[in-house]
Amino acid sequence: MFIVAIALVIPLIFLFFGQTYLKKHMEALQYIPPKPTIVEEKEVVQKVQPKKQVVVKKPMEQPVQVKEKEKKIIVIDPGHQRYRDQRLEPIGPDSHTWKPKMPASAYGVSTGQAEYALTLQVANRIKERLDASKYEVKLTRTEHVIAKSTKERAEFANKQNADLYIQLHADGAKDANGRGMYIIMAHENNRYTKKLTEANRKVSQVLLHEIKSAKLDTHKKGLLYADQMTALNWPNMPSVIVELGYLNDRQDDERLAKTAYQNRIAEALARGIEKAVEK
């Protein structure tokens, strides 16, 4: 009987504890974790203020103005130099005719003065007069012992952007009527200077007028034309040769050696140059 009772009780015990165990584990399985605390973060919105657009006004484009030269530029070539240069150079751009770079200087038949010295003396006197006014005068040489060819002297005038190129010489050629001053310009049909013909003629006429007005002795022809002169074929501006007289003529030679006569020449040529470039 006792055994029967135990047999009945034991299953009940297991049943009780089993249900308790099962319930506990079922609760564990059915455990729902608590909802997390949600902290709402405020969205920080940084408002970027648009930058004010700065409008840079472009300055109005001004027309390009070419600055005029403050002074008219006159280039004077005191003809020749102490030593001649027999090497050859073309008489003009693309020319097949060549001449010595620098012929020998003439000498006074009476005084023995050198042409290269006389021309530099007169050039300096002209420069002194024009420098005092509104002109800028440049010389192709300032000394006797140099090596600068006829073509190189003309190119110097071109580089200076000269308004006028005057070349001074004193003739030494034999001429029965050789006495007095005269001017040489390129012929109107000269292929190198055709576009400058009118300007060259104007300069020649103005200078001759001033020479005669100063009562300086003038060669009877006054104005001569030449096409084979290197000195006249290379310049890009009006250009003439002024022959101061004949050094192989005793009278011309002796008066050209005098300071007073040189001053008269310089004053006449300076006036002529001023009038020529202003016309």
Backbone as CSV, one residue per row, in Angstrom:
resi,resn,N_x,N_y,N_z,CA_x,CA_y,CA_z,C_x,C_y,C_z
1,MET,0.849,-1.194,0.000,0.000,0.000,0.000,0.886,1.246,0.000
2,PHE,1.885,1.141,0.837,2.826,2.242,0.936,3.562,2.423,-0.365
3,ILE,3.906,1.355,-0.915,4.651,1.378,-2.170,3.790,1.961,-3.243
4,VAL,2.527,1.613,-3.212,1.585,2.127,-4.218,1.464,3.627,-4.061
5,ALA,1.443,4.114,-2.822,1.297,5.553,-2.570,2.493,6.311,-3.094
6,ILE,3.682,5.741,-2.849,4.909,6.396,-3.324,4.911,6.463,-4.824
7,ALA,4.469,5.341,-5.389,4.443,5.280,-6.858,3.510,6.320,-7.417
8,LEU,2.484,6.684,-6.729,1.536,7.681,-7.209,2.067,9.096,-6.962
9,VAL,2.796,9.254,-5.841,3.250,10.604,-5.454,4.419,11.071,-6.339
10,ILE,5.357,10.161,-6.626,6.574,10.529,-7.388,6.228,11.164,-8.727
11,PRO,5.302,10.577,-9.475,4.957,11.236,-10.760,4.388,12.627,-10.556
12,LEU,3.641,12.800,-9.463,3.061,14.123,-9.215,4.164,15.145,-8.929
13,ILE,5.199,14.665,-8.167,6.321,15.569,-7.855,7.029,16.006,-9.136
14,PHE,7.306,14.998,-9.973,7.987,15.312,-11.248,7.142,16.211,-12.116
15,LEU,5.844,15.994,-12.047,4.939,16.807,-12.857,4.974,18.261,-12.385
16,PHE,4.995,18.439,-11.043,4.979,19.788,-10.494,6.253,20.546,-10.857
17,PHE,7.395,19.861,-10.537,8.676,20.517,-10.823,8.914,20.700,-12.308
18,GLY,8.413,19.775,-13.054,8.584,19.885,-14.528,7.842,21.071,-15.074
19,GLN,6.611,21.287,-14.592,5.837,22.436,-15.080,6.505,23.753,-14.671
20,THR,7.016,23.745,-13.422,7.699,24.967,-12.946,8.920,25.292,-13.802
21,TYR,9.696,24.208,-14.088,10.913,24.403,-14.913,10.563,24.864,-16.311
22,LEU,9.511,24.216,-16.830,9.114,24.537,-18.200,8.589,25.968,-18.285
23,LYS,7.843,26.362,-17.269,7.287,27.711,-17.265,8.390,28.775,-17.229
24,LYS,9.419,28.458,-16.365,10.517,29.426,-16.248,11.244,29.596,-17.572
25,HIS,11.478,28.431,-18.223,12.222,28.511,-19.493,11.381,29.072,-20.595
26,MET,10.103,28.883,-20.553,9.222,29.451,-21.571,9.199,30.970,-21.427
27,GLU,9.213,31.422,-20.143,9.245,32.862,-19.924,10.527,33.463,-20.486
28,ALA,11.637,32.649,-20.333,12.920,33.137,-20.861,12.880,33.233,-22.363
29,LEU,12.190,32.183,-22.939,12.118,32.188,-24.403,11.218,33.289,-24.905
30,GLN,10.195,33.625,-24.115,9.248,34.637,-24.557,9.638,36.036,-24.076
31,TYR,10.848,36.152,-23.545,11.269,37.438,-23.000,11.373,38.464,-24.115
32,ILE,10.729,39.544,-23.896,10.778,40.656,-24.858,11.522,41.785,-24.185
33,PRO,12.667,42.112,-24.698,13.465,43.163,-24.045,12.715,44.483,-24.069
34,PRO,12.929,45.273,-23.076,12.235,46.570,-23.022,12.661,47.444,-24.189
35,LYS,11.761,48.279,-24.603,12.069,49.191,-25.704,13.171,50.153,-25.266
36,PRO,14.137,50.335,-26.152,15.217,51.270,-25.796,14.675,52.690,-25.734
37,THR,15.319,53.454,-24.905,14.929,54.857,-24.798,15.487,55.606,-26.001
38,ILE,14.629,56.140,-26.752,15.051,56.847,-27.967,15.183,58.321,-27.649
39,VAL,16.385,58.782,-27.798,16.623,60.210,-27.589,16.601,60.876,-28.957
40,GLU,15.650,61.697,-29.139,15.535,62.376,-30.438,16.587,63.486,-30.538
41,GLU,17.443,63.318,-31.536,18.450,64.352,-31.778,17.879,65.378,-32.734
42,LYS,18.018,66.614,-32.327,17.531,67.658,-33.211,18.483,67.783,-34.387
43,GLU,17.924,67.779,-35.500,18.736,67.904,-36.715,19.240,69.339,-36.801
44,VAL,20.543,69.411,-36.824,21.150,70.731,-36.907,21.316,71.063,-38.373
45,VAL,20.606,72.011,-38.773,20.686,72.432,-40.172,21.369,73.786,-40.197
46,GLN,22.553,73.798,-40.788,23.277,75.058,-40.878,22.907,75.729,-42.185
47,LYS,22.258,76.803,-42.021,21.842,77.525,-43.216,23.018,78.361,-43.720
48,VAL,23.428,78.038,-44.900,24.539,78.775,-45.511,23.965,79.924,-46.300
49,GLN,24.283,81.079,-45.806,23.793,82.253,-46.511,24.585,82.402,-47.806
50,PRO,23.902,82.516,-48.883,24.625,82.681,-50.148,25.410,83.988,-50.140
51,LYS,26.681,83.863,-50.613,27.523,85.051,-50.656,26.988,86.028,-51.682
52,LYS,27.089,87.250,-51.275,26.654,88.264,-52.224,27.615,88.287,-53.401
53,GLN,27.083,88.227,-54.555,27.897,88.208,-55.764,28.435,89.612,-56.022
54,VAL,29.745,89.662,-55.971,30.385,90.953,-56.204,30.604,91.108,-57.694
55,VAL,30.009,92.079,-58.232,30.147,92.329,-59.668,31.266,93.336,-59.864
56,VAL,32.340,92.842,-60.487,33.471,93.722,-60.764,33.274,94.337,-62.132
57,LYS,33.163,95.614,-62.115,32.950,96.302,-63.383,34.272,96.461,-64.104
58,LYS,34.306,95.943,-65.303,35.507,96.091,-66.120,35.620,97.533,-66.592
59,PRO,36.829,98.038,-66.483,36.988,99.404,-67.001,36.756,99.424,-68.500
60,MET,36.204,100.468,-68.952,35.935,100.581,-70.385,37.249,100.573,-71.142
61,GLU,37.266,99.751,-72.154,38.475,99.648,-72.952,38.703,100.945,-73.707
62,GLN,39.878,101.479,-73.436,40.241,102.714,-74.112,40.952,102.375,-75.413
63,PRO,40.714,103.128,-76.433,41.414,102.870,-77.689,42.908,103.047,-77.503
64,VAL,43.665,102.156,-78.128,45.117,102.217,-78.019,45.614,103.481,-78.698
65,GLN,46.323,104.256,-77.922,46.840,105.503,-78.468,48.344,105.381,-78.644
66,VAL,48.788,105.653,-79.815,50.214,105.615,-80.103,50.821,106.932,-79.644
67,LYS,51.718,106.795,-78.694,52.325,108.004,-78.139,53.238,108.641,-79.174
68,GLU,52.977,109.895,-79.409,53.800,110.610,-80.367,55.161,110.914,-79.745
69,LYS,56.140,110.960,-80.617,57.467,111.305,-80.158,57.444,112.721,-79.589
70,GLU,58.126,112.887,-78.460,58.156,114.206,-77.829,58.881,115.213,-78.711
71,LYS,59.906,114.729,-79.414,60.676,115.603,-80.287,60.863,114.948,-81.650
72,LYS,60.930,115.771,-82.658,61.277,115.262,-83.980,62.747,114.852,-83.941
73,ILE,63.041,113.722,-84.563,64.409,113.204,-84.550,65.089,113.476,-85.885
74,ILE,66.221,114.132,-85.817,67.023,114.429,-86.994,68.339,113.671,-86.864
75,VAL,68.667,112.878,-87.865,69.963,112.194,-87.877,70.845,112.864,-88.919
76,ILE,72.035,113.240,-88.494,73.005,113.866,-89.395,74.213,112.950,-89.524
77,ASP,74.604,112.706,-90.746,75.782,111.876,-91.009,76.940,112.766,-91.448
78,PRO,77.955,112.934,-90.603,79.161,113.635,-91.041,79.939,112.687,-91.967
79,GLY,79.904,112.972,-93.250,80.430,112.033,-94.234,81.886,111.635,-94.018
80,HIS,82.162,110.371,-94.359,83.508,109.787,-94.341,84.030,109.543,-92.924
81,GLN,85.267,109.084,-92.872,85.967,108.781,-91.631,87.459,108.770,-91.973
82,ARG,88.290,108.617,-90.968,89.731,108.760,-91.249,90.226,107.706,-92.240
83,TYR,89.782,106.464,-92.068,90.282,105.407,-92.942,89.170,104.896,-93.850
84,ARG,89.509,104.750,-95.101,88.534,104.236,-96.054,88.348,102.739,-95.833
85,ASP,87.267,102.210,-96.352,86.962,100.776,-96.260,86.592,100.300,-97.656
86,GLN,87.491,99.550,-98.276,87.297,99.123,-99.659,86.462,97.852,-99.798
87,ARG,86.063,97.278,-98.691,85.151,96.128,-98.785,83.835,96.592,-99.402
88,LEU,83.127,95.654,-100.015,81.934,96.038,-100.772,80.641,95.785,-100.006
89,GLU,79.626,96.575,-100.361,78.277,96.397,-99.825,77.281,96.811,-100.904
90,PRO,76.048,96.258,-100.866,75.051,96.593,-101.900,74.599,98.044,-101.786
91,ILE,74.336,98.665,-102.924,73.923,100.077,-102.907,72.468,100.247,-102.481
92,GLY,71.723,99.151,-102.431,70.326,99.212,-102.007,69.840,97.823,-101.624
93,PRO,68.693,97.719,-100.985,68.131,96.417,-100.621,67.978,95.521,-101.852
94,ASP,68.521,94.308,-101.765,68.429,93.311,-102.851,69.126,93.759,-104.135
95,SER,70.009,94.723,-104.032,70.707,95.196,-105.232,71.875,94.275,-105.577
96,HIS,72.132,94.124,-106.875,73.275,93.341,-107.344,74.456,94.252,-107.665
97,THR,74.284,95.545,-107.431,75.366,96.508,-107.620,75.992,96.807,-106.260
98,TRP,77.303,96.636,-106.201,78.004,96.817,-104.932,79.061,97.908,-105.072
99,LYS,79.273,98.642,-103.989,80.272,99.714,-103.963,81.073,99.619,-102.659
100,PRO,82.221,100.277,-102.582,83.001,100.261,-101.334,82.183,100.780,-100.152
101,LYS,82.422,100.156,-99.006,81.675,100.547,-97.807,81.916,102.004,-97.421
102,MET,83.147,102.486,-97.601,83.449,103.876,-97.270,84.598,104.364,-98.149
103,PRO,84.279,105.194,-99.141,85.333,105.728,-100.012,86.295,106.628,-99.230
104,ALA,87.421,106.907,-99.832,88.420,107.765,-99.194,87.912,109.196,-99.082
105,SER,88.357,109.870,-98.058,87.984,111.265,-97.829,88.731,112.179,-98.795
106,ALA,88.108,113.307,-99.130,88.776,114.343,-99.931,89.586,115.246,-98.998
107,TYR,90.543,115.968,-99.580,91.380,116.879,-98.795,91.459,118.232,-99.487
108,GLY,91.545,119.289,-98.711,91.584,120.643,-99.247,92.834,120.901,-100.073
109,VAL,92.624,121.464,-101.247,93.739,121.727,-102.146,94.663,122.805,-101.596
110,SER,94.144,123.686,-100.777,94.940,124.780,-100.218,95.275,124.558,-98.748
111,THR,94.266,124.217,-97.958,94.455,124.082,-96.503,94.884,122.677,-96.085
112,GLY,94.579,121.696,-96.909,94.881,120.315,-96.545,93.880,119.728,-95.561
113,GLN,92.818,120.479,-95.247,91.811,119.976,-94.304,91.139,118.719,-94.863
114,ALA,90.822,117.802,-93.973,90.191,116.546,-94.374,88.676,116.709,-94.422
115,GLU,88.080,116.094,-95.418,86.619,116.145,-95.549,85.945,115.598,-94.299
116,TYR,86.480,114.475,-93.743,85.840,113.863,-92.578,85.873,114.786,-91.361
117,ALA,86.900,115.644,-91.263,86.978,116.593,-90.143,86.016,117.760,-90.352
118,LEU,85.964,118.259,-91.582,85.070,119.373,-91.902,83.609,118.999,-91.672
119,THR,83.208,117.839,-92.160,81.794,117.446,-92.033,81.387,117.272,-90.570
120,LEU,82.292,116.768,-89.728,81.951,116.610,-88.309,81.850,117.967,-87.622
121,GLN,82.703,118.900,-87.996,82.633,120.248,-87.419,81.287,120.905,-87.735
122,VAL,80.880,120.840,-88.990,79.613,121.461,-89.389,78.429,120.729,-88.753
123,ALA,78.500,119.394,-88.692,77.419,118.609,-88.079,77.216,119.011,-86.620
124,ASN,78.305,119.197,-85.888,78.198,119.609,-84.480,77.600,121.004,-84.343
125,ARG,77.902,121.886,-85.283,77.346,123.242,-85.238,75.831,123.218,-85.502
126,ILE,75.418,122.370,-86.434,73.974,122.235,-86.706,73.270,121.633,-85.491
127,LYS,73.871,120.602,-84.936,73.286,119.927,-83.770,73.117,120.897,-82.606
128,GLU,74.126,121.727,-82.373,74.067,122.703,-81.273,72.871,123.637,-81.432
129,ARG,72.583,124.044,-82.649,71.463,124.967,-82.899,70.113,124.266,-82.770
130,LEU,70.025,123.056,-83.273,68.741,122.340,-83.233,68.439,121.774,-81.851
131,ASP,69.471,121.400,-81.106,69.260,120.876,-79.750,68.624,121.920,-78.844
132,ALA,68.860,123.179,-79.143,68.307,124.258,-78.317,66.819,124.447,-78.572
133,SER,66.296,123.828,-79.604,64.865,123.941,-79.906,64.178,122.618,-79.584
134,LYS,63.156,122.285,-80.341,62.337,121.107,-80.009,62.733,119.864,-80.790
135,TYR,63.991,119.794,-81.196,64.445,118.662,-81.994,65.503,117.865,-81.243
136,GLU,65.540,116.586,-81.554,66.586,115.720,-81.014,67.485,115.330,-82.177
137,VAL,68.735,115.714,-82.084,69.679,115.480,-83.178,70.659,114.384,-82.779
138,LYS,70.811,113.414,-83.655,71.754,112.322,-83.420,72.725,112.253,-84.594
139,LEU,73.991,112.041,-84.269,75.024,111.936,-85.285,75.402,110.476,-85.495
140,THR,75.710,110.121,-86.726,76.111,108.737,-87.011,77.506,108.443,-86.483
141,ARG,78.277,109.484,-86.252,79.604,109.322,-85.639,79.963,110.603,-84.895
142,THR,80.813,110.449,-83.888,81.272,111.604,-83.110,82.796,111.657,-83.056
143,GLU,83.436,110.763,-83.771,84.897,110.733,-83.824,85.339,110.331,-85.221
144,HIS,86.629,110.441,-85.478,87.143,110.191,-86.822,87.549,108.737,-87.054
145,VAL,88.116,108.119,-86.022,88.626,106.756,-86.187,87.526,105.768,-85.824
146,ILE,86.714,105.445,-86.795,85.645,104.460,-86.632,85.596,103.613,-87.896
147,ALA,84.768,102.592,-87.875,84.558,101.766,-89.069,83.056,101.553,-89.215
148,LYS,82.398,102.529,-89.790,80.947,102.452,-89.995,80.660,102.774,-91.455
149,SER,80.097,101.796,-92.153,79.889,101.937,-93.594,78.726,102.879,-93.909
150,THR,78.633,103.226,-95.193,77.540,104.097,-95.642,76.192,103.451,-95.365
151,LYS,76.076,102.168,-95.655,74.831,101.429,-95.414,74.517,101.384,-93.919
152,GLU,75.512,101.127,-93.103,75.296,101.046,-91.653,74.836,102.382,-91.074
153,ARG,75.289,103.465,-91.646,74.868,104.783,-91.165,73.396,105.035,-91.496
154,ALA,73.000,104.615,-92.694,71.586,104.752,-93.064,70.714,103.865,-92.178
155,GLU,71.207,102.665,-91.883,70.455,101.755,-91.013,70.347,102.323,-89.597
156,PHE,71.354,103.054,-89.173,71.296,103.729,-87.867,70.133,104.720,-87.850
157,ALA,70.000,105.486,-88.929,68.887,106.446,-89.022,67.544,105.720,-88.990
158,ASN,67.471,104.577,-89.654,66.231,103.787,-89.656,65.891,103.311,-88.245
159,LYS,66.882,102.840,-87.521,66.649,102.337,-86.166,66.223,103.453,-85.209
160,GLN,66.669,104.657,-85.476,66.291,105.797,-84.629,64.896,106.307,-84.952
161,ASN,64.283,105.731,-85.988,62.965,106.200,-86.443,63.010,107.704,-86.719
162,ALA,64.055,108.094,-87.429,64.290,109.515,-87.692,63.228,110.103,-88.609
163,ASP,62.998,111.386,-88.446,62.080,112.117,-89.320,62.804,112.665,-90.546
164,LEU,64.105,112.800,-90.429,64.899,113.338,-91.533,66.347,112.874,-91.375
165,TYR,66.959,112.539,-92.505,68.353,112.078,-92.513,69.148,112.970,-93.462
166,ILE,70.079,113.735,-92.904,70.898,114.667,-93.676,72.343,114.171,-93.675
167,GLN,72.930,114.083,-94.864,74.321,113.639,-94.982,75.181,114.781,-95.510
168,LEU,76.273,115.027,-94.821,77.156,116.138,-95.177,78.418,115.625,-95.866
169,HIS,78.771,116.265,-96.970,79.992,115.928,-97.703,80.620,117.204,-98.239
170,ALA,81.843,117.091,-98.708,82.527,118.181,-99.417,83.198,117.536,-100.625
171,ASP,82.822,117.981,-101.784,83.241,117.324,-103.023,84.739,117.478,-103.283
172,GLY,85.277,116.447,-103.891,86.687,116.496,-104.282,86.859,116.121,-105.736
173,ALA,85.722,115.956,-106.433,85.773,115.560,-107.844,86.228,116.724,-108.705
174,LYS,86.925,116.390,-109.762,87.389,117.429,-110.690,86.210,117.910,-111.526
175,ASP,85.964,119.199,-111.453,84.856,119.802,-112.191,85.267,121.230,-112.534
176,ALA,85.240,121.530,-113.831,85.662,122.868,-114.267,84.814,123.952,-113.624
177,ASN,83.562,123.609,-113.358,82.645,124.577,-112.735,82.405,124.251,-111.261
178,GLY,83.307,123.464,-110.699,83.103,122.996,-109.336,83.368,124.032,-108.276
179,ARG,82.307,124.656,-107.827,82.396,125.616,-106.727,81.007,125.797,-106.128
180,GLY,80.949,125.933,-104.818,79.690,126.224,-104.153,78.946,124.985,-103.661
181,MET,77.911,125.249,-102.904,77.107,124.182,-102.299,76.064,123.653,-103.276
182,TYR,75.703,122.391,-103.090,74.589,121.819,-103.846,74.036,120.620,-103.085
183,ILE,72.893,120.142,-103.562,72.192,119.044,-102.885,71.957,117.906,-103.869
184,ILE,72.056,116.685,-103.361,71.791,115.492,-104.166,70.610,114.747,-103.554
185,MET,69.668,114.374,-104.378,68.546,113.527,-103.943,68.364,112.392,-104.939
186,ALA,67.661,111.346,-104.522,67.402,110.213,-105.408,66.437,110.630,-106.510
187,HIS,66.620,110.041,-107.678,65.739,110.334,-108.811,64.320,109.861,-108.502
188,GLU,63.333,110.510,-109.121,61.925,110.166,-108.843,61.574,108.738,-109.252
189,ASN,62.338,108.144,-110.165,62.070,106.765,-110.590,62.915,105.746,-109.832
190,ASN,63.631,106.196,-108.832,64.457,105.289,-108.039,63.564,104.248,-107.358
191,ARG,63.837,102.983,-107.604,62.940,101.931,-107.098,62.994,101.782,-105.580
192,TYR,64.033,102.287,-104.953,64.148,102.170,-103.501,63.453,103.317,-102.767
193,THR,63.375,104.460,-103.410,62.890,105.657,-102.701,61.736,106.352,-103.410
194,LYS,61.097,105.650,-104.333,60.043,106.286,-105.135,58.953,106.905,-104.263
195,LYS,58.573,106.218,-103.202,57.495,106.725,-102.343,57.928,107.957,-101.534
196,LEU,59.232,108.212,-101.498,59.743,109.362,-100.744,60.108,110.532,-101.647
197,THR,59.830,110.404,-102.941,60.271,111.425,-103.897,59.779,112.818,-103.539
198,GLU,58.489,112.954,-103.276,57.935,114.280,-102.980,58.533,114.859,-101.702
199,ALA,58.688,114.011,-100.699,59.276,114.482,-99.437,60.734,114.887,-99.645
200,ASN,61.469,114.091,-100.417,62.872,114.425,-100.697,62.986,115.740,-101.468
201,ARG,62.086,115.938,-102.421,62.112,117.168,-103.213,61.804,118.387,-102.326
202,LYS,60.839,118.216,-101.443,60.474,119.321,-100.545,61.663,119.707,-99.668
203,VAL,62.330,118.700,-99.094,63.491,118.967,-98.242,64.582,119.672,-99.044
204,SER,64.837,119.178,-100.242,65.883,119.767,-101.091,65.589,121.225,-101.401
205,GLN,64.359,121.512,-101.772,63.987,122.885,-102.139,64.068,123.835,-100.950
206,VAL,63.623,123.359,-99.789,63.671,124.204,-98.589,65.119,124.505,-98.203
207,LEU,65.970,123.488,-98.238,67.373,123.698,-97.881,68.063,124.638,-98.869
208,LEU,67.799,124.448,-100.149,68.398,125.325,-101.157,67.955,126.772,-100.975
209,HIS,66.695,126.935,-100.635,66.176,128.287,-100.418,66.921,128.965,-99.270
210,GLU,67.133,128.234,-98.182,67.822,128.813,-97.026,69.297,129.073,-97.336
211,ILE,69.905,128.201,-98.123,71.311,128.396,-98.503,71.466,129.674,-99.325
212,LYS,70.570,129.858,-100.272,70.625,131.056,-101.118,70.260,132.313,-100.329
213,SER,69.296,132.171,-99.418,68.893,133.329,-98.605,70.036,133.808,-97.715
214,ALA,70.892,132.867,-97.315,72.044,133.222,-96.474,73.211,133.732,-97.310
215,LYS,72.973,133.833,-98.646,74.000,134.320,-99.579,75.270,133.475,-99.532
216,LEU,75.060,132.178,-99.373,76.172,131.234,-99.458,76.366,130.860,-100.925
217,ASP,77.609,130.666,-101.307,77.898,130.350,-102.703,77.256,129.012,-103.065
218,THR,76.519,128.992,-104.161,75.785,127.794,-104.575,76.221,127.372,-105.971
219,HIS,76.389,126.075,-106.144,76.714,125.532,-107.462,75.592,125.886,-108.424
220,LYS,75.926,126.146,-109.665,74.930,126.622,-110.627,73.781,125.633,-110.839
221,LYS,74.045,124.334,-110.645,72.973,123.349,-110.825,72.077,123.289,-109.589
222,GLY,72.648,123.536,-108.448,71.858,123.577,-107.219,71.391,122.217,-106.735
223,LEU,70.583,121.542,-107.554,70.022,120.240,-107.173,70.382,119.200,-108.226
224,LEU,70.995,118.113,-107.783,71.380,117.014,-108.667,70.641,115.748,-108.248
225,TYR,70.506,114.827,-109.215,69.817,113.557,-108.958,70.788,112.398,-109.152
226,ALA,70.617,111.351,-108.341,71.479,110.169,-108.455,70.711,108.934,-108.008
227,ASP,71.034,107.809,-108.628,70.385,106.546,-108.266,71.375,105.511,-107.737
228,GLN,72.656,105.792,-107.861,73.672,104.824,-107.464,74.320,105.176,-106.129
229,MET,73.639,105.993,-105.353,74.194,106.430,-104.064,73.665,105.547,-102.932
230,THR,74.558,104.776,-102.341,74.174,103.917,-101.212,73.507,104.734,-100.104
231,ALA,74.027,105.919,-99.880,73.523,106.781,-98.803,72.069,107.169,-98.986
232,LEU,71.591,107.188,-100.237,70.213,107.615,-100.513,69.251,106.447,-100.700
233,ASN,69.775,105.259,-100.932,68.912,104.116,-101.259,68.463,103.299,-100.050
234,TRP,69.119,103.444,-98.920,68.784,102.629,-97.753,67.861,103.293,-96.727
235,PRO,67.843,104.613,-96.607,66.987,105.227,-95.573,65.497,105.010,-95.824
236,ASN,64.742,104.912,-94.739,63.277,104.759,-94.810,62.548,106.088,-94.657
237,MET,63.287,107.156,-94.524,62.702,108.485,-94.320,63.298,109.443,-95.338
238,PRO,62.747,110.651,-95.460,63.330,111.624,-96.383,64.821,111.804,-96.105
239,SER,65.596,111.817,-97.180,67.045,111.876,-97.020,67.686,112.581,-98.207
240,VAL,68.629,113.453,-97.930,69.373,114.146,-98.993,70.836,114.273,-98.579
241,ILE,71.675,114.487,-99.584,73.094,114.757,-99.345,73.336,116.242,-99.579
242,VAL,73.979,116.880,-98.626,74.345,118.291,-98.775,75.852,118.364,-99.009
243,GLU,76.237,118.824,-100.181,77.654,119.039,-100.492,77.997,120.469,-100.080
244,LEU,78.933,120.599,-99.165,79.269,121.897,-98.579,80.112,122.762,-99.509
245,GLY,80.656,122.176,-100.529,81.509,122.905,-101.467,82.529,121.951,-102.063
246,TYR,83.491,122.520,-102.788,84.532,121.725,-103.443,85.873,121.964,-102.754
247,LEU,86.401,120.906,-102.167,87.689,121.044,-101.493,88.844,121.165,-102.489
248,ASN,88.610,120.787,-103.738,89.670,120.945,-104.737,89.603,122.307,-105.426
249,ASP,88.690,123.148,-104.958,88.642,124.539,-105.400,89.241,125.396,-104.282
250,ARG,90.235,126.182,-104.639,90.970,126.943,-103.629,90.059,127.871,-102.821
251,GLN,89.180,128.559,-103.493,88.312,129.519,-102.784,87.360,128.802,-101.830
252,ASP,86.722,127.735,-102.327,85.825,126.955,-101.458,86.587,126.385,-100.268
253,ASP,87.741,125.808,-100.544,88.532,125.172,-99.493,88.876,126.162,-98.386
254,GLU,89.328,127.342,-98.765,89.784,128.310,-97.761,88.631,128.869,-96.925
255,ARG,87.495,129.120,-97.537,86.387,129.655,-96.728,85.735,128.571,-95.874
256,LEU,85.752,127.321,-96.356,85.196,126.233,-95.547,86.032,125.966,-94.298
257,ALA,87.257,126.398,-94.308,88.122,126.204,-93.140,87.869,127.250,-92.057
258,LYS,87.109,128.279,-92.374,86.861,129.373,-91.426,85.620,129.110,-90.572
259,THR,85.742,129.364,-89.282,84.640,129.150,-88.340,83.419,129.981,-88.704
260,ALA,83.632,131.223,-89.095,82.503,132.111,-89.409,81.689,131.564,-90.576
261,TYR,82.382,131.036,-91.582,81.662,130.512,-92.748,80.926,129.218,-92.381
262,GLN,81.554,128.399,-91.571,80.891,127.171,-91.105,79.635,127.516,-90.310
263,ASN,79.702,128.568,-89.505,78.528,128.984,-88.733,77.396,129.442,-89.640
264,ARG,77.732,130.142,-90.696,76.704,130.582,-91.646,76.026,129.372,-92.300
265,ILE,76.831,128.386,-92.662,76.269,127.159,-93.247,75.361,126.465,-92.234
266,ALA,75.842,126.322,-91.000,75.077,125.624,-89.959,73.752,126.318,-89.678
267,GLU,73.766,127.641,-89.626,72.532,128.389,-89.363,71.530,128.225,-90.502
268,ALA,72.012,128.288,-91.728,71.118,128.133,-92.880,70.521,126.727,-92.928
269,LEU,71.353,125.716,-92.711,70.860,124.336,-92.756,69.934,124.038,-91.578
270,ALA,70.225,124.587,-90.418,69.349,124.378,-89.256,67.968,124.972,-89.513
271,ARG,67.927,126.173,-90.083,66.628,126.784,-90.423,65.893,125.935,-91.460
272,GLY,66.632,125.473,-92.456,66.011,124.648,-93.493,65.468,123.341,-92.947
273,ILE,66.213,122.723,-92.051,65.769,121.462,-91.441,64.491,121.682,-90.640
274,GLU,64.454,122.757,-89.859,63.254,123.069,-89.071,62.033,123.232,-89.976
275,LYS,62.195,123.973,-91.034,61.070,124.209,-91.947,60.669,122.933,-92.688
276,ALA,61.653,122.115,-93.029,61.371,120.887,-93.786,60.564,119.882,-92.968
277,VAL,60.909,119.710,-91.710,60.209,118.704,-90.896,58.866,119.205,-90.386
278,GLU,58.658,120.519,-90.397,57.390,121.064,-89.910,56.358,121.218,-91.015
279,LYS,56.792,121.157,-92.258,55.844,121.355,-93.365,54.953,120.140,-93.526
